[in-house]
Amino acid sequence: MLSLFDLTGKTALITGAGGYLGSAMAKALAEAGCRLVVTSRDADRAKSIAESLPPIDGSEHVGIALDHMDENSVTNGFSKAIELTDGIDILVNNGNEALGKDWKDVSAEEFNRQLANQTGYFLLSRALREHTVERGVTGSVIMIGSMYGVVGSYPDTYKDICAISPVGYHALKGGIIQMTRHLSVCWAKDDVRVNCLSPGPFPGEAVSEELVKRLEEKCPMGRMGKPDELKGAIVFLASQASSYMTGQNLVIDGGWTAW
């Protein structure tokens, strides 16, 4: 049974591996035996993140410069990742260029820029599909969505504290979930699985205590998620434990979307 979750011999590319949730997911994959290629716009930062991960037998983790918001960077970065490894088997599209503006003041340019995160996810996913098909191996693409790609937010939760969750973010995450479904059926016979992991409320340290309290009131479990609580889900989606699962959106939200 445990062997189904073993990622020994596999290599995953994960964007945003130095982030609040990305770091926990990257660590989980490494702990399951997976070799990682971690990316950042800054090559030195990527290398530092790679060096901080739990070691694996036989090889080292790799850090490379890659900006998923730039097509040339995606192409060059993915090629570099292949060059430095024996091949990529798993892709975790986790990086996100955030925008804090809500529907009241976001410009068209800013809105479109936020949606461009999805374009980067698609380009990397297509690169992974073409790479695994060429090698004749199975592939697993994991998109990182959000509960806010499934439901709207509560405006009263944010009132007098900060702007409501950005409309562009909701549009982005909803689109990522739908893209997951579409690509999964297109690539199923290519042995490339495409799933989405959608975290619920996982506020970082910068979020105010008052906002956290309000969010907790909206959650059936009455508390916020901790980054380590995504570790099991990411390993499940990356491994043979989910070998017959594709096109799905796995929501880890403390029951938020069950109301």
N, C-alpha and C positions, 0 to 999 in steps of 0.2 A: 504493500500500500504506500509506504513512504517513498518508494522509488519513483512513483508517479510525479512527485513534486521535486525530484532531483534534477537540477539544471547543469550538472557537471558535463563539460564538453560543449556547452552552448555559449554563444556570445550575443549579448544584447547591446544595442545602442539606445541610450536614454538621453533625451534633451531635458534641460532644466534640473539636472541631477544635484545641483547645489542649493536648490530651493527648500522651502519649509517642508513640503510633502515629498518633493523629488528626492531629497537626501534619504528619507526613510525607505522609499521604494527601491532606490539604488542599492542601499545596504541590504535589503531583503533579498534581492536577486543575487548579490554576491554571497550572502550567507547560504543560499541554496546551491552554490557551486558554479554560478554563472560568471563568465568573464564579461566585463563591462567596457564599453566605449562611452565615455561621458563627454558631453559637449558644453561649450560656453562660447560666447562671442570672443572672450579673451582666452587665448591658448594656455597661458600660464595658470589661470584660474582652473581651467579644465584639468590640467595635469595635477594640480594640487588636490582637487576633488578626487581624482582617480587614486592618488597615493593614500588618501585617507580611508579608502574602502577596505573591508575585511579581505585579507589575501586569499588567493586560491592556489591550488597545486598546479604547477607546470607552466604558468604564464602570469603576466601582469596585466592589470587594468590599464586602459589607455585613455588619455585626455586629448581632445582635439578642438580646434576652433571651428565652430559651425553656428551660423545665424539662420534659424529656420524662417525668418522673415525676408531672406534674400535668396533668390533662386540660384544664383551662381554659387553662393556659399553652401547651399544645400547640395548641389551637384559635386562641388569640389570636396566638401567635408565628407560626404558619403563615400566617395572614391578613396579618400585618405583612410577612412575607417576600414575599408576592405583591404587596402594595402598593408595596414598594420596588424591585421588579424588573419585568421584562416577563413574568415567569412562571417557575415552577420546572420543570425537566425531569428532574432527577436527585436522588435522596435517598440519603444515606449515614447509616444508623442506627448510629452509632459510640459515642455517649455511654453511660456505664455508671456507675451508683451502686454502688460496691463494698462488700463486706462480708467481713471477714477471718475470721469464725468458721466452724469446721468442724462436722462432724456431732455432735461431742461436746457442744457448748454453745450451738448456735444455737437461738433461740426460734422459736415458730411465727410470731410477728409479724415477726421479722427475716427469716425464710425467705420469707414472703409479700412482704415489702418488696423483697427482691432479685428475685423473680420479676416484680415490677411493672415492671422495666426492659423486659420483653417487651411489656407492655401499651402502653407509650409507643412502642415500635417499630411496633406494629400501628396505633395511632392516626395516627401520622405517615405510615405507608405508605398507609393508606386515604385520608388527605387528599391525598396526592400523586396517587393513582389517580383520585380524583374531579376533581382539578384538571386533569390532563392530558386526561382524557376530555372534559371540558367545552371545553377548548381545541382538541381534535381533533389532538393531537400524541402522539408516542410518549413513554413514560416508562421510567425505569430506577430500580428500588429495589435498594439494596445493603445487606444486613444484615451486621453484623460478628459473626461467631460465634467459635469457638475450637476448637482440637484437642480441648479438654476437653468439647466437645459431641459428640464422636465416640468418644472412648476414656476410660477411667478413668485416674487418675494412679497413680504408684508411691508408696505410703506410705513406703517405706524412704528415698526421696529426701529427704523432709522431716524425717525422724526426728532429734530432738535439735537441730534448727535452728529450725523454726517449725511452725505448724499445717499440716496437709495442705490441699491446695486445697479451698475450701469446697464442700460438697455443693450449696448453693443455686446456685453458679456453674455447676456441671456441669448441673444441671437447667435453668437459664436458657438456657445456650448450646445444649443439645440441643433445647430447645423452639423456639428461634429458627431452628435449621436445619430442623426439621419445619414450622414456620410458613411458611418460605420456600417449601417444596415446595407446600404447600396454596394459598397466595396466587398462586403462579405459574400454576397450572392454572385458578384462578378468573378471573384477569385476562389470560390469554394473548391472548384475542380482543379485548381492549381496547387492545392494543399497549402493554401495561405489562409489562415484564420484571422478574422478582424473583429475585435471586441472593444468595448468601451468600459472604462472604470470611472464612475461618477461619484466623487466624494460629496458628502453633505457639509455640515458646518464644522470646519476645521480652522478656526481663526488663529492667526499668528499672534505673537507677543505684542505687536504694534496696535492691535485692536483694543479699543477702550473697554474697561471693565463693565461699564453700563450697557454697551452694546452686547457684550457677551451674555449678560444677565437676561436681556430681552430675547436674545436668540435661544437661550436655554428654555425659556417659557414656551417657545414654539416647537420644541423637540420632545417627542414622547419619552425618550430616555432621560430628559431633563438635564443633559450635559452636552458639552462639545466633544467632538472627536479628537483623538490624539494621533499624530502621524504614524506611530507604530501600528495602529489599528488598520492601516492599509496594506501592511506587509503580507499578510496571508492572501489577500485578494490579488495582489500583483503577481505573486509566485504562482497562484492557481491559474491565472489567465496565461501566463508565460509557459507553463509546463504541460506535460502530457495529462495532467489531472483534468484538464479542460479540453481534451482532444476532440470531443464531439460538440463543442460549443463554438458557435460563430454567429456574428450579427447581433450580439446581445449587449445590453447596457446594464452592468452590474452596479447597483446603487448602494453605497455604504454611507448611511445618513442618520443612524440612530432612530430610524422610523419617521423622519421628517416628511417624506412623500407618501406615507401611509395614512395620514390624517384624512 
